[in-house]
Amino acid sequence: MRTYELVIVADPRLSDEEMVAMTEDYKRMITAGGAEIVREENWGRRKLAYPIQKLNEAKYALLFVKTGDKNPLPEVEHRLRQNDKVLRYLTVRTDLEKIPPTPVEPAVPGAAAAAPMTEER
Amino acid sequence: MRPRAPERPKKKVFFRRRKVCKFCVDKVDYVDYKDTKLLQGFILERAKILPRRISGTCARHQRMVQQAIKRARHLALIPFTSD
């Protein structure tokens, strides 16, 4: 019984729906693997501190996963690595109690949801 | 009468304010990598990690800060370097 945080940094060219669909997929995988999603956050589109694959922005999603007897995360990580829409991911073991609800709701710069950003540079 | 030896510069007495670890003051037991606002304060302009001797952070909390910064860098929340 452990809690993990899973951050997914995804290609900003995914539409919001695609992004949701993708995270849903991973969530299903996690729940099917005997773990439970305790909390999730969608940070939306954020500016990257440095370009990744020539992209300057990315969409972030955060899941808090509580594992039961089985831990589906290795399998999920394996899939994340194969998904080229996922630029980065990070799984970290955490104590849910230690984490304040939403430390910093990261500001989504200018380009909110609508305008489909063309990739720059 | 011997000429007086050149005056040696007096040992400078300067008071360095004792730095206290701000995390200890706040009783922090976890530094979150998502807290970019906080972490920004621990990187220099070249985006290097602020050394303990400057920030005064204690060893334990410096380790947490370090870990958090590295995680945040991986996720491109904060830079590795400023070009």
N, CA and C atoms of all chains as a GROMACS GRO file, in nm:
protein
  612
    1MET      N    1   0.083  -0.120   0.000
    1MET     CA    2   0.000   0.000   0.000
    1MET      C    3   0.086   0.124   0.000
    2ARG      N    4   0.110   0.175  -0.116
    2ARG     CA    5   0.194   0.294  -0.125
    2ARG      C    6   0.132   0.394  -0.219
    3THR      N    7   0.168   0.516  -0.196
    3THR     CA    8   0.117   0.620  -0.284
    3THR      C    9   0.229   0.671  -0.373
    4TYR      N   10   0.195   0.688  -0.497
    4TYR     CA   11   0.291   0.740  -0.593
    4TYR      C   12   0.232   0.860  -0.665
    5GLU      N   13   0.319   0.945  -0.709
    5GLU     CA   14   0.276   1.052  -0.798
    5GLU      C   15   0.328   1.019  -0.936
    6LEU      N   16   0.247   1.041  -1.033
    6LEU     CA   17   0.289   1.017  -1.170
    6LEU      C   18   0.261   1.142  -1.251
    7VAL      N   19   0.366   1.203  -1.300
    7VAL     CA   20   0.349   1.322  -1.383
    7VAL      C   21   0.375   1.283  -1.527
    8ILE      N   22   0.286   1.324  -1.613
    8ILE     CA   23   0.304   1.297  -1.755
    8ILE      C   24   0.319   1.430  -1.828
    9VAL      N   25   0.425   1.443  -1.901
    9VAL     CA   26   0.446   1.562  -1.983
    9VAL      C   27   0.422   1.520  -2.127
   10ALA      N   28   0.318   1.574  -2.186
   10ALA     CA   29   0.278   1.525  -2.317
   10ALA      C   30   0.290   1.632  -2.424
   11ASP      N   31   0.294   1.584  -2.544
   11ASP     CA   32   0.301   1.669  -2.662
   11ASP      C   33   0.187   1.770  -2.662
   12PRO      N   34   0.218   1.900  -2.678
   12PRO     CA   35   0.111   2.002  -2.675
   12PRO      C   36   0.023   1.998  -2.799
   13ARG      N   37   0.065   1.924  -2.901
   13ARG     CA   38  -0.017   1.919  -3.022
   13ARG      C   39  -0.137   1.828  -3.004
   14LEU      N   40  -0.138   1.752  -2.897
   14LEU     CA   41  -0.258   1.675  -2.866
   14LEU      C   42  -0.369   1.773  -2.829
   15SER      N   43  -0.487   1.743  -2.875
   15SER     CA   44  -0.599   1.828  -2.835
   15SER      C   45  -0.633   1.794  -2.690
   16ASP      N   46  -0.711   1.880  -2.629
   16ASP     CA   47  -0.747   1.855  -2.490
   16ASP      C   48  -0.818   1.720  -2.475
   17GLU      N   49  -0.901   1.690  -2.576
   17GLU     CA   50  -0.975   1.564  -2.569
   17GLU      C   51  -0.879   1.445  -2.577
   18GLU      N   52  -0.785   1.458  -2.672
   18GLU     CA   53  -0.688   1.349  -2.687
   18GLU      C   54  -0.608   1.330  -2.560
   19MET      N   55  -0.575   1.443  -2.500
   19MET     CA   56  -0.497   1.438  -2.376
   19MET      C   57  -0.576   1.366  -2.268
   20VAL      N   58  -0.704   1.403  -2.256
   20VAL     CA   59  -0.788   1.338  -2.156
   20VAL      C   60  -0.800   1.190  -2.187
   21ALA      N   61  -0.821   1.160  -2.316
   21ALA     CA   62  -0.836   1.020  -2.356
   21ALA      C   63  -0.711   0.942  -2.319
   22MET      N   64  -0.597   1.003  -2.343
   22MET     CA   65  -0.470   0.935  -2.315
   22MET      C   66  -0.453   0.910  -2.165
   23THR      N   67  -0.481   1.014  -2.086
   23THR     CA   68  -0.467   0.993  -1.942
   23THR      C   69  -0.568   0.891  -1.892
   24GLU      N   70  -0.689   0.895  -1.953
   24GLU     CA   71  -0.789   0.794  -1.916
   24GLU      C   72  -0.734   0.654  -1.939
   25ASP      N   73  -0.667   0.637  -2.053
   25ASP     CA   74  -0.609   0.507  -2.086
   25ASP      C   75  -0.516   0.461  -1.975
   26TYR      N   76  -0.428   0.551  -1.936
   26TYR     CA   77  -0.333   0.514  -1.832
   26TYR      C   78  -0.404   0.490  -1.699
   27LYS      N   79  -0.507   0.569  -1.674
   27LYS     CA   80  -0.580   0.549  -1.550
   27LYS      C   81  -0.647   0.412  -1.548
   28ARG      N   82  -0.703   0.378  -1.664
   28ARG     CA   83  -0.766   0.245  -1.672
   28ARG      C   84  -0.664   0.137  -1.645
   29MET      N   85  -0.548   0.155  -1.706
   29MET     CA   86  -0.441   0.057  -1.688
   29MET      C   87  -0.404   0.043  -1.541
   30ILE      N   88  -0.400   0.157  -1.474
   30ILE     CA   89  -0.362   0.156  -1.333
   30ILE      C   90  -0.468   0.087  -1.249
   31THR      N   91  -0.594   0.124  -1.273
   31THR     CA   92  -0.700   0.062  -1.193
   31THR      C   93  -0.714  -0.086  -1.226
   32ALA      N   94  -0.696  -0.119  -1.354
   32ALA     CA   95  -0.702  -0.260  -1.390
   32ALA      C   96  -0.591  -0.338  -1.323
   33GLY      N   97  -0.480  -0.272  -1.299
   33GLY     CA   98  -0.366  -0.340  -1.238
   33GLY      C   99  -0.373  -0.345  -1.087
   34GLY      N  100  -0.488  -0.312  -1.031
   34GLY     CA  101  -0.505  -0.328  -0.888
   34GLY      C  102  -0.462  -0.208  -0.805
   35ALA      N  103  -0.457  -0.092  -0.867
   35ALA     CA  104  -0.427   0.027  -0.789
   35ALA      C  105  -0.542   0.124  -0.804
   36GLU      N  106  -0.535   0.231  -0.729
   36GLU     CA  107  -0.648   0.323  -0.732
   36GLU      C  108  -0.596   0.466  -0.750
   37ILE      N  109  -0.673   0.545  -0.822
   37ILE     CA  110  -0.635   0.684  -0.843
   37ILE      C  111  -0.694   0.766  -0.728
   38VAL      N  112  -0.606   0.826  -0.651
   38VAL     CA  113  -0.656   0.898  -0.534
   38VAL      C  114  -0.688   1.042  -0.568
   39ARG      N  115  -0.606   1.097  -0.655
   39ARG     CA  116  -0.626   1.237  -0.687
   39ARG      C  117  -0.565   1.262  -0.824
   40GLU      N  118  -0.617   1.357  -0.894
   40GLU     CA  119  -0.552   1.391  -1.019
   40GLU      C  120  -0.561   1.541  -1.044
   41GLU      N  121  -0.461   1.588  -1.114
   41GLU     CA  122  -0.457   1.729  -1.146
   41GLU      C  123  -0.424   1.743  -1.294
   42ASN      N  124  -0.485   1.840  -1.353
   42ASN     CA  125  -0.452   1.869  -1.491
   42ASN      C  126  -0.396   2.010  -1.495
   43TRP      N  127  -0.271   2.020  -1.529
   43TRP     CA  128  -0.208   2.152  -1.527
   43TRP      C  129  -0.227   2.224  -1.659
   44GLY      N  130  -0.279   2.154  -1.756
   44GLY     CA  131  -0.297   2.216  -1.886
   44GLY      C  132  -0.165   2.240  -1.957
   45ARG      N  133  -0.170   2.338  -2.045
   45ARG     CA  134  -0.052   2.368  -2.124
   45ARG      C  135   0.039   2.463  -2.047
   46ARG      N  136   0.163   2.425  -2.043
   46ARG     CA  137   0.261   2.506  -1.969
   46ARG      C  138   0.382   2.530  -2.056
   47LYS      N  139   0.448   2.637  -2.028
   47LYS     CA  140   0.572   2.663  -2.098
   47LYS      C  141   0.682   2.577  -2.038
   48LEU      N  142   0.765   2.520  -2.124
   48LEU     CA  143   0.875   2.438  -2.075
   48LEU      C  144   0.994   2.527  -2.041
   49ALA      N  145   1.070   2.485  -1.943
   49ALA     CA  146   1.188   2.563  -1.904
   49ALA      C  147   1.298   2.553  -2.009
   50TYR      N  148   1.292   2.449  -2.088
   50TYR     CA  149   1.386   2.432  -2.199
   50TYR      C  150   1.315   2.348  -2.303
   51PRO      N  151   1.352   2.364  -2.429
   51PRO     CA  152   1.280   2.289  -2.533
   51PRO      C  153   1.306   2.139  -2.524
   52ILE      N  154   1.201   2.062  -2.543
   52ILE     CA  155   1.213   1.918  -2.552
   52ILE      C  156   1.161   1.880  -2.689
   53GLN      N  157   1.238   1.807  -2.763
   53GLN     CA  158   1.203   1.770  -2.900
   53GLN      C  159   1.156   1.892  -2.980
   54LYS      N  160   1.226   2.000  -2.963
   54LYS     CA  161   1.201   2.126  -3.032
   54LYS      C  162   1.066   2.188  -2.997
   55LEU      N  163   1.004   2.138  -2.892
   55LEU     CA  164   0.878   2.196  -2.849
   55LEU      C  165   0.904   2.286  -2.730
   56ASN      N  166   0.830   2.397  -2.725
   56ASN     CA  167   0.851   2.491  -2.616
   56ASN      C  168   0.743   2.485  -2.510
   57GLU      N  169   0.640   2.410  -2.539
   57GLU     CA  170   0.533   2.396  -2.442
   57GLU      C  171   0.494   2.251  -2.432
   58ALA      N  172   0.420   2.219  -2.329
   58ALA     CA  173   0.373   2.082  -2.315
   58ALA      C  174   0.252   2.081  -2.225
   59LYS      N  175   0.180   1.970  -2.231
   59LYS     CA  176   0.064   1.956  -2.144
   59LYS      C  177   0.101   1.862  -2.031
   60TYR      N  178   0.062   1.904  -1.913
   60TYR     CA  179   0.099   1.828  -1.794
   60TYR      C  180  -0.024   1.765  -1.730
   61ALA      N  181  -0.006   1.644  -1.684
   61ALA     CA  182  -0.111   1.579  -1.606
   61ALA      C  183  -0.045   1.510  -1.488
   62LEU      N  184  -0.116   1.509  -1.378
   62LEU     CA  185  -0.059   1.451  -1.256
   62LEU      C  186  -0.160   1.355  -1.195
   63LEU      N  187  -0.112   1.235  -1.164
   63LEU     CA  188  -0.198   1.136  -1.101
   63LEU      C  189  -0.138   1.094  -0.968
   64PHE      N  190  -0.222   1.077  -0.870
   64PHE     CA  191  -0.178   1.016  -0.745
   64PHE      C  192  -0.233   0.875  -0.741
   65VAL      N  193  -0.144   0.781  -0.729
   65VAL     CA  194  -0.182   0.641  -0.740
   65VAL      C  195  -0.157   0.572  -0.607
   66LYS      N  196  -0.257   0.499  -0.563
   66LYS     CA  197  -0.239   0.419  -0.442
   66LYS      C  198  -0.243   0.273  -0.482
   67THR      N  199  -0.134   0.206  -0.457
   67THR     CA  200  -0.126   0.067  -0.500
   67THR      C  201  -0.182  -0.024  -0.392
   68GLY      N  202  -0.234  -0.136  -0.439
   68GLY     CA  203  -0.280  -0.238  -0.346
   68GLY      C  204  -0.172  -0.344  -0.334
   69ASP      N  205  -0.212  -0.470  -0.352
   69ASP     CA  206  -0.114  -0.577  -0.343
   69ASP      C  207  -0.021  -0.575  -0.463
   70LYS      N  208  -0.079  -0.539  -0.575
   70LYS     CA  209   0.004  -0.537  -0.696
   70LYS      C  210   0.038  -0.392  -0.732
   71ASN      N  211   0.148  -0.377  -0.796
   71ASN     CA  212   0.189  -0.244  -0.839
   71ASN      C  213   0.194  -0.240  -0.991
   72PRO      N  214   0.098  -0.173  -1.052
   72PRO     CA  215   0.094  -0.171  -1.198
   72PRO      C  216   0.190  -0.070  -1.260
   73LEU      N  217   0.258   0.007  -1.177
   73LEU     CA  218   0.335   0.119  -1.232
   73LEU      C  219   0.451   0.080  -1.324
   74PRO      N  220   0.526  -0.025  -1.293
   74PRO     CA  221   0.633  -0.061  -1.388
   74PRO      C  222   0.579  -0.082  -1.528
   75GLU      N  223   0.464  -0.148  -1.533
   75GLU     CA  224   0.400  -0.174  -1.663
   75GLU      C  225   0.359  -0.041  -1.729
   76VAL      N  226   0.303   0.047  -1.647
   76VAL     CA  227   0.259   0.176  -1.699
   76VAL      C  228   0.379   0.257  -1.749
   77GLU      N  229   0.486   0.253  -1.673
   77GLU     CA  230   0.605   0.326  -1.714
   77GLU      C  231   0.658   0.272  -1.847
   78HIS      N  232   0.652   0.142  -1.859
   78HIS     CA  233   0.697   0.080  -1.983
   78HIS      C  234   0.619   0.134  -2.101
   79ARG      N  235   0.489   0.146  -2.081
   79ARG     CA  236   0.403   0.197  -2.188
   79ARG      C  237   0.429   0.346  -2.214
   80LEU      N  238   0.455   0.418  -2.106
   80LEU     CA  239   0.482   0.561  -2.122
   80LEU      C  240   0.608   0.582  -2.206
   81ARG      N  241   0.704   0.497  -2.184
   81ARG     CA  242   0.829   0.511  -2.257
   81ARG      C  243   0.809   0.486  -2.406
   82GLN      N  244   0.713   0.398  -2.436
   82GLN     CA  245   0.692   0.366  -2.577
   82GLN      C  246   0.606   0.470  -2.648
   83ASN      N  247   0.533   0.547  -2.570
   83ASN     CA  248   0.442   0.643  -2.629
   83ASN      C  249   0.518   0.769  -2.666
   84ASP      N  250   0.525   0.798  -2.796
   84ASP     CA  251   0.607   0.913  -2.833
   84ASP      C  252   0.532   1.046  -2.816
   85LYS      N  253   0.407   1.037  -2.771
   85LYS     CA  254   0.336   1.160  -2.736
   85LYS      C  255   0.374   1.206  -2.596
   86VAL      N  256   0.436   1.115  -2.524
   86VAL     CA  257   0.480   1.149  -2.388
   86VAL      C  258   0.625   1.195  -2.395
   87LEU      N  259   0.646   1.322  -2.363
   87LEU     CA  260   0.781   1.375  -2.372
   87LEU      C  261   0.862   1.334  -2.250
   88ARG      N  262   0.800   1.340  -2.136
   88ARG     CA  263   0.867   1.306  -2.010
   88ARG      C  264   0.763   1.247  -1.917
   89TYR      N  265   0.810   1.168  -1.824
   89TYR     CA  266   0.722   1.127  -1.717
   89TYR      C  267   0.806   1.114  -1.592
   90LEU      N  268   0.739   1.112  -1.479
   90LEU     CA  269   0.811   1.097  -1.353
   90LEU      C  270   0.720   1.027  -1.255
   91THR      N  271   0.770   0.921  -1.197
   91THR     CA  272   0.695   0.858  -1.088
   91THR      C  273   0.776   0.874  -0.961
   92VAL      N  274   0.710   0.916  -0.859
   92VAL     CA  275   0.776   0.939  -0.732
   92VAL      C  276   0.689   0.881  -0.622
   93ARG      N  277   0.753   0.815  -0.527
   93ARG     CA  278   0.676   0.765  -0.414
   93ARG      C  279   0.656   0.880  -0.318
   94THR      N  280   0.535   0.892  -0.268
   94THR     CA  281   0.508   1.006  -0.179
   94THR      C  282   0.424   0.964  -0.061
   95ASP      N  283   0.427   1.049   0.037
   95ASP     CA  284   0.331   1.041   0.145
   95ASP      C  285   0.225   1.142   0.113
   96LEU      N  286   0.107   1.095   0.089
   96LEU     CA  287   0.001   1.186   0.049
   96LEU      C  288  -0.023   1.292   0.156
   97GLU      N  289  -0.001   1.253   0.281
   97GLU     CA  290  -0.029   1.348   0.390
   97GLU      C  291   0.067   1.467   0.383
   98LYS      N  292   0.188   1.438   0.334
   98LYS     CA  293   0.288   1.544   0.334
   98LYS      C  294   0.264   1.647   0.225
   99ILE      N  295   0.189   1.606   0.125
   99ILE     CA  296   0.172   1.695   0.011
   99ILE      C  297   0.053   1.786   0.032
  100PRO      N  298   0.077   1.914   0.031
  100PRO     CA  299  -0.036   2.006   0.039
  100PRO      C  300  -0.121   1.989  -0.086
  101PRO      N  301  -0.252   2.005  -0.074
  101PRO     CA  302  -0.347   1.976  -0.182
  101PRO      C  303  -0.297   2.009  -0.321
  102THR      N  304  -0.274   2.132  -0.348
  102THR     CA  305  -0.213   2.166  -0.476
  102THR      C  306  -0.108   2.273  -0.446
  103PRO      N  307   0.017   2.232  -0.441
  103PRO     CA  308   0.122   2.324  -0.396
  103PRO      C  309   0.118   2.456  -0.471
  104VAL      N  310   0.139   2.446  -0.599
  104VAL     CA  311   0.132   2.566  -0.680
  104VAL      C  312   0.053   2.530  -0.803
  105GLU      N  313  -0.061   2.590  -0.816
  105GLU     CA  314  -0.135   2.567  -0.940
  105GLU      C  315  -0.062   2.644  -1.049
  106PRO      N  316   0.009   2.575  -1.135
  106PRO     CA  317   0.097   2.645  -1.227
  106PRO      C  318   0.016   2.729  -1.325
  107ALA      N  319   0.059   2.848  -1.337
  107ALA     CA  320  -0.011   2.940  -1.427
  107ALA      C  321   0.002   2.892  -1.570
  108VAL      N  322  -0.108   2.888  -1.638
  108VAL     CA  323  -0.104   2.855  -1.779
  108VAL      C  324  -0.083   2.986  -1.854
  109PRO      N  325   0.029   2.998  -1.920
  109PRO     CA  326   0.058   3.126  -1.983
  109PRO      C  327  -0.030   3.151  -2.103
  110GLY      N  328  -0.074   3.272  -2.114
  110GLY     CA  329  -0.152   3.325  -2.226
  110GLY      C  330  -0.240   3.224  -2.299
  111ALA      N  331  -0.177   3.148  -2.384
  111ALA     CA  332  -0.249   3.053  -2.466
  111ALA      C  333  -0.324   2.953  -2.378
  112ALA      N  334  -0.448   2.985  -2.347
  112ALA     CA  335  -0.524   2.900  -2.256
  112ALA      C  336  -0.559   2.767  -2.320
  113ALA      N  337  -0.682   2.753  -2.361
  113ALA     CA  338  -0.722   2.625  -2.416
  113ALA      C  339  -0.740   2.632  -2.567
  114ALA      N  340  -0.821   2.730  -2.607
  114ALA     CA  341  -0.871   2.732  -2.744
  114ALA      C  342  -0.761   2.729  -2.851
  115ALA      N  343  -0.696   2.841  -2.871
  115ALA     CA  344  -0.604   2.858  -2.982
  115ALA      C  345  -0.508   2.740  -2.998
  116PRO      N  346  -0.521   2.666  -3.107
  116PRO     CA  347  -0.429   2.556  -3.128
  116PRO      C  348  -0.290   2.610  -3.162
  117MET      N  349  -0.203   2.606  -3.065
  117MET     CA  350  -0.070   2.663  -3.083
  117MET      C  351   0.005   2.590  -3.193
  118THR      N  352   0.059   2.667  -3.280
  118THR     CA  353   0.147   2.605  -3.378
  118THR      C  354   0.284   2.592  -3.311
  119GLU      N  355   0.355   2.490  -3.349
  119GLU     CA  356   0.484   2.474  -3.284
  119GLU      C  357   0.580   2.581  -3.333
  120GLU      N  358   0.647   2.641  -3.238
  120GLU     CA  359   0.737   2.748  -3.274
  120GLU      C  360   0.878   2.698  -3.287
  121ARG      N  361   0.951   2.763  -3.369
  121ARG     CA  362   1.091   2.730  -3.393
  121ARG      C  363   1.113   2.582  -3.415
  122MET      N  364   6.737   5.395   1.763
  122MET     CA  365   6.594   5.390   1.738
  122MET      C  366   6.566   5.322   1.604
  123ARG      N  367   6.500   5.213   1.619
  123ARG     CA  368   6.469   5.141   1.495
  123ARG      C  369   6.343   5.196   1.433
  124PRO      N  370   6.345   5.190   1.300
  124PRO     CA  371   6.218   5.236   1.239
  124PRO      C  372   6.105   5.139   1.276
  125ARG      N  373   5.993   5.196   1.298
  125ARG     CA  374   5.881   5.109   1.337
  125ARG      C  375   5.841   5.015   1.222
  126ALA      N  376   5.818   4.897   1.262
  126ALA     CA  377   5.774   4.799   1.161
  126ALA      C  378   5.643   4.849   1.100
  127PRO      N  379   5.634   4.828   0.968
  127PRO     CA  380   5.508   4.876   0.906
  127PRO      C  381   5.388   4.815   0.977
  128GLU      N  382   5.296   4.901   0.998
  128GLU     CA  383   5.180   4.856   1.074
  128GLU      C  384   5.108   4.741   1.003
  129ARG      N  385   5.093   4.638   1.077
  129ARG     CA  386   5.022   4.527   1.016
  129ARG      C  387   4.872   4.557   1.018
  130PRO      N  388   4.806   4.522   0.908
  130PRO     CA  389   4.662   4.552   0.909
  130PRO      C  390   4.594   4.476   1.023
  131LYS      N  391   4.518   4.549   1.094
  131LYS     CA  392   4.450   4.485   1.207
  131LYS      C  393   4.357   4.376   1.155
  132LYS      N  394   4.354   4.274   1.233
  132LYS     CA  395   4.265   4.165   1.193
  132LYS      C  396   4.123   4.219   1.185
  133LYS      N  397   4.066   4.194   1.071
  133LYS     CA  398   3.932   4.249   1.055
  133LYS      C  399   3.832   4.167   1.136
  134VAL      N  400   3.756   4.236   1.209
  134VAL     CA  401   3.651   4.166   1.282
  134VAL      C  402   3.522   4.198   1.209
  135PHE      N  403   3.470   4.098   1.145
  135PHE     CA  404   3.339   4.131   1.089
  135PHE      C  405   3.236   4.028   1.131
  136PHE      N  406   3.122   4.081   1.147
  136PHE     CA  407   3.017   3.996   1.200
  136PHE      C  408   2.939   3.939   1.085
  137ARG      N  409   2.944   3.810   1.080
  137ARG     CA  410   2.863   3.747   0.979
  137ARG      C  411   2.736   3.702   1.050
  138ARG      N  412   2.628   3.741   0.992
  138ARG     CA  413   2.505   3.701   1.057
  138ARG      C  414   2.489   3.551   1.043
  139ARG      N  415   2.461   3.488   1.149
  139ARG     CA  416   2.445   3.343   1.143
  139ARG      C  417   2.319   3.312   1.064
  140LYS      N  418   2.342   3.227   0.961
  140LYS     CA  419   2.227   3.194   0.877
  140LYS      C  420   2.155   3.074   0.936
  141VAL      N  421   2.028   3.082   0.935
  141VAL     CA  422   1.952   2.967   0.983
  141VAL      C  423   1.878   2.907   0.865
  142CYS      N  424   1.869   2.777   0.872
  142CYS     CA  425   1.800   2.707   0.765
  142CYS      C  426   1.653   2.745   0.769
  143LYS      N  427   1.606   2.803   0.658
  143LYS     CA  428   1.468   2.850   0.661
  143LYS      C  429   1.367   2.734   0.667
  144PHE      N  430   1.412   2.618   0.620
  144PHE     CA  431   1.321   2.503   0.624
  144PHE      C  432   1.305   2.452   0.766
  145CYS      N  433   1.416   2.462   0.843
  145CYS     CA  434   1.408   2.418   0.981
  145CYS      C  435   1.316   2.510   1.060
  146VAL      N  436   1.326   2.639   1.029
  146VAL     CA  437   1.239   2.735   1.097
  146VAL      C  438   1.093   2.702   1.070
  147ASP      N  439   1.066   2.669   0.943
  147ASP     CA  440   0.928   2.639   0.906
  147ASP      C  441   0.890   2.494   0.933
  148LYS      N  442   0.984   2.417   0.985
  148LYS     CA  443   0.962   2.275   1.014
  148LYS      C  444   0.911   2.199   0.890
  149VAL      N  445   0.982   2.219   0.781
  149VAL     CA  446   0.944   2.153   0.656
  149VAL      C  447   1.000   2.011   0.657
  150ASP      N  448   0.917   1.912   0.621
  150ASP     CA  449   0.977   1.780   0.612
  150ASP      C  450   0.965   1.718   0.472
  151TYR      N  451   0.925   1.801   0.379
  151TYR     CA  452   0.927   1.754   0.240
  151TYR      C  453   0.931   1.875   0.148
  152VAL      N  454   1.023   1.873   0.055
  152VAL     CA  455   1.029   1.981  -0.043
  152VAL      C  456   0.970   1.928  -0.172
  153ASP      N  457   0.867   1.991  -0.218
  153ASP     CA  458   0.795   1.941  -0.333
  153ASP      C  459   0.858   1.992  -0.463
  154TYR      N  460   0.878   1.899  -0.555
  154TYR     CA  461   0.937   1.938  -0.684
  154TYR      C  462   0.840   2.020  -0.768
  155LYS      N  463   0.712   2.016  -0.732
  155LYS     CA  464   0.614   2.091  -0.810
  155LYS      C  465   0.608   2.237  -0.770
  156ASP      N  466   0.669   2.267  -0.656
  156ASP     CA  467   0.665   2.403  -0.604
  156ASP      C  468   0.773   2.488  -0.670
  157THR      N  469   0.747   2.523  -0.796
  157THR     CA  470   0.853   2.592  -0.871
  157THR      C  471   0.884   2.729  -0.813
  158LYS      N  472   0.784   2.791  -0.754
  158LYS     CA  473   0.808   2.923  -0.696
  158LYS      C  474   0.917   2.915  -0.591
  159LEU      N  475   0.906   2.815  -0.506
  159LEU     CA  476   1.005   2.796  -0.401
  159LEU      C  477   1.141   2.761  -0.460
  160LEU      N  478   1.140   2.667  -0.554
  160LEU     CA  479   1.266   2.619  -0.609
  160LEU      C  480   1.340   2.727  -0.687
  161GLN      N  481   1.263   2.814  -0.751
  161GLN     CA  482   1.326   2.924  -0.825
  161GLN      C  483   1.421   3.001  -0.735
  162GLY      N  484   1.383   3.013  -0.608
  162GLY     CA  485   1.466   3.087  -0.514
  162GLY      C  486   1.594   3.015  -0.478
  163PHE      N  487   1.607   2.890  -0.520
  163PHE     CA  488   1.727   2.814  -0.487
  163PHE      C  489   1.812   2.784  -0.608
  164ILE      N  490   1.790   2.857  -0.714
  164ILE     CA  491   1.879   2.843  -0.828
  164ILE      C  492   1.938   2.978  -0.861
  165LEU      N  493   2.063   2.975  -0.900
  165LEU     CA  494   2.131   3.099  -0.935
  165LEU      C  495   2.091   3.139  -1.076
  166GLU      N  496   2.142   3.255  -1.119
  166GLU     CA  497   2.093   3.301  -1.249
  166GLU      C  498   2.135   3.209  -1.364
  167ARG      N  499   2.250   3.140  -1.344
  167ARG     CA  500   2.287   3.041  -1.446
  167ARG      C  501   2.211   2.911  -1.425
  168ALA      N  502   2.116   2.915  -1.335
  168ALA     CA  503   2.031   2.800  -1.304
  168ALA      C  504   2.104   2.690  -1.228
  169LYS      N  505   2.219   2.725  -1.171
  169LYS     CA  506   2.285   2.628  -1.084
  169LYS      C  507   2.214   2.626  -0.948
  170ILE      N  508   2.236   2.519  -0.877
  170ILE     CA  509   2.175   2.508  -0.745
  170ILE      C  510   2.250   2.598  -0.647
  171LEU      N  511   2.175   2.674  -0.572
  171LEU     CA  512   2.233   2.766  -0.474
  171LEU      C  513   2.305   2.686  -0.365
  172PRO      N  514   2.435   2.713  -0.344
  172PRO     CA  515   2.507   2.634  -0.245
  172PRO      C  516   2.462   2.664  -0.103
  173ARG      N  517   2.482   2.567  -0.019
  173ARG     CA  518   2.442   2.580   0.121
  173ARG      C  519   2.509   2.697   0.188
  174ARG      N  520   2.637   2.718   0.151
  174ARG     CA  521   2.710   2.822   0.221
  174ARG      C  522   2.648   2.959   0.197
  175ILE      N  523   2.572   2.970   0.092
  175ILE     CA  524   2.505   3.097   0.066
  175ILE      C  525   2.365   3.098   0.126
  176SER      N  526   2.293   2.990   0.101
  176SER     CA  527   2.154   2.992   0.148
  176SER      C  528   2.143   2.963   0.297
  177GLY      N  529   2.245   2.896   0.352
  177GLY     CA  530   2.239   2.863   0.493
  177GLY      C  531   2.150   2.746   0.526
  178THR      N  532   2.105   2.677   0.422
  178THR     CA  533   2.020   2.561   0.443
  178THR      C  534   2.099   2.450   0.511
  179CYS      N  535   2.036   2.378   0.599
  179CYS     CA  536   2.105   2.268   0.666
  179CYS      C  537   2.119   2.151   0.569
  180ALA      N  538   2.208   2.059   0.605
  180ALA     CA  539   2.240   1.949   0.514
  180ALA      C  540   2.116   1.871   0.473
  181ARG      N  541   2.034   1.842   0.570
  181ARG     CA  542   1.918   1.759   0.544
  181ARG      C  543   1.824   1.829   0.444
  182HIS      N  544   1.800   1.955   0.470
  182HIS     CA  545   1.707   2.024   0.383
  182HIS      C  546   1.768   2.056   0.248
  183GLN      N  547   1.899   2.077   0.246
  183GLN     CA  548   1.965   2.099   0.118
  183GLN      C  549   1.948   1.976   0.028
  184ARG      N  550   1.957   1.859   0.090
  184ARG     CA  551   1.938   1.735   0.012
  184ARG      C  552   1.799   1.732  -0.047
  185MET      N  553   1.701   1.772   0.032
  185MET     CA  554   1.564   1.770  -0.019
  185MET      C  555   1.548   1.869  -0.133
  186VAL      N  556   1.606   1.987  -0.114
  186VAL     CA  557   1.598   2.089  -0.218
  186VAL      C  558   1.664   2.036  -0.345
  187GLN      N  559   1.779   1.976  -0.328
  187GLN     CA  560   1.854   1.923  -0.442
  187GLN      C  561   1.772   1.820  -0.517
  188GLN      N  562   1.714   1.729  -0.442
  188GLN     CA  563   1.633   1.624  -0.503
  188GLN      C  564   1.516   1.686  -0.579
  189ALA      N  565   1.451   1.783  -0.515
  189ALA     CA  566   1.334   1.846  -0.576
  189ALA      C  567   1.373   1.920  -0.703
  190ILE      N  568   1.487   1.989  -0.699
  190ILE     CA  569   1.531   2.064  -0.817
  190ILE      C  570   1.558   1.969  -0.932
  191LYS      N  571   1.622   1.858  -0.902
  191LYS     CA  572   1.654   1.764  -1.009
  191LYS      C  573   1.528   1.704  -1.071
  192ARG      N  574   1.431   1.678  -0.986
  192ARG     CA  575   1.305   1.626  -1.040
  192ARG      C  576   1.236   1.731  -1.126
  193ALA      N  577   1.234   1.852  -1.075
  193ALA     CA  578   1.168   1.960  -1.149
  193ALA      C  579   1.238   1.985  -1.282
  194ARG      N  580   1.369   1.971  -1.283
  194ARG     CA  581   1.443   1.990  -1.408
  194ARG      C  582   1.404   1.884  -1.510
  195HIS      N  583   1.392   1.764  -1.463
  195HIS     CA  584   1.357   1.655  -1.555
  195HIS      C  585   1.224   1.684  -1.624
  196LEU      N  586   1.133   1.742  -1.550
  196LEU     CA  587   1.001   1.772  -1.606
  196LEU      C  588   0.996   1.908  -1.675
  197ALA      N  589   1.112   1.970  -1.688
  197ALA     CA  590   1.121   2.101  -1.753
  197ALA      C  591   1.038   2.207  -1.682
  198LEU      N  592   1.024   2.192  -1.552
  198LEU     CA  593   0.956   2.296  -1.475
  198LEU      C  594   1.053   2.408  -1.444
  199ILE      N  595   1.180   2.372  -1.424
  199ILE     CA  596   1.284   2.472  -1.408
  199ILE      C  597   1.401   2.434  -1.498
  200PRO      N  598   1.482   2.531  -1.538
  200PRO     CA  599   1.585   2.503  -1.637
  200PRO      C  600   1.709   2.432  -1.579
  201PHE      N  601   1.781   2.364  -1.666
  201PHE     CA  602   1.911   2.307  -1.630
  201PHE      C  603   2.015   2.417  -1.634
  202THR      N  604   1.996   2.505  -1.731
  202THR     CA  605   2.090   2.612  -1.753
  202THR      C  606   2.017   2.727  -1.818
  203SER      N  607   2.070   2.845  -1.801
  203SER     CA  608   2.012   2.956  -1.874
  203SER      C  609   2.109   2.989  -1.986
  204ASP      N  610   2.066   2.968  -2.104
  204ASP     CA  611   2.152   2.970  -2.223
  204ASP      C  612   2.267   3.068  -2.220
   0.00000   0.00000   0.00000
